[in-house]
Amino acid sequence: MYLNELQMQLGEATGSHVWVATVWRALQRIEYTRKKISKSALEHNESCRLQYMFNIGSEYDYEQLVFVNESAFNQCTTYRQYGWVLKGLRVQQKCFYVRGTRYDVVQNY
């Protein structure tokens, strides 16, 4: 939630006006911090990724692998960039990656 959304909910619940600065200070007092959200794909499957890495390591020699430096750009959806979380934890959001026209720049070494 954004701070103003928390402010509105607190105002509705208590029947009094609550300032955004008060909400901010209250979150900090109970040891919440504002951090940049790290996004992970809903389609991500960790067991499939580990199986792929195992197959690559067992079936191929390092001399058979070619690494490419690739930069890409695609349309991103409008997800929030920051969130509140307890100190010591990481803010994560699972989301669908919406891709539009993709532009690739490939550079071989």
Stockholm file with secondary structure:
# STOCKHOLM 1.0

chainA/1-109         MYLNELQMQLGEATGSHVWVATVWRALQRIEYTRKKISKSALEHNESCRLQYMFNIGSEYDYEQLVFVNESAFNQCTTYRQYGWVLKGLRVQQKCFYVRGTRYDVVQNY
#=GR chainA/1-109 SS CCHHHHHHHHHHHHSSCCCHHHHHHHHHHTTEEEEECEEEETTCCHHHHHHHHHHHHHHCCGGGCCCEEEEEECCCCCCCSEEEEETTCCCEEEECCCCCSCEEEEEEC
#=GC SS_cons         CCHHHHHHHHHHHHSSCCCHHHHHHHHHHTTEEEEECEEEETTCCHHHHHHHHHHHHHHCCGGGCCCEEEEEECCCCCCCSEEEEETTCCCEEEECCCCCSCEEEEEEC
//
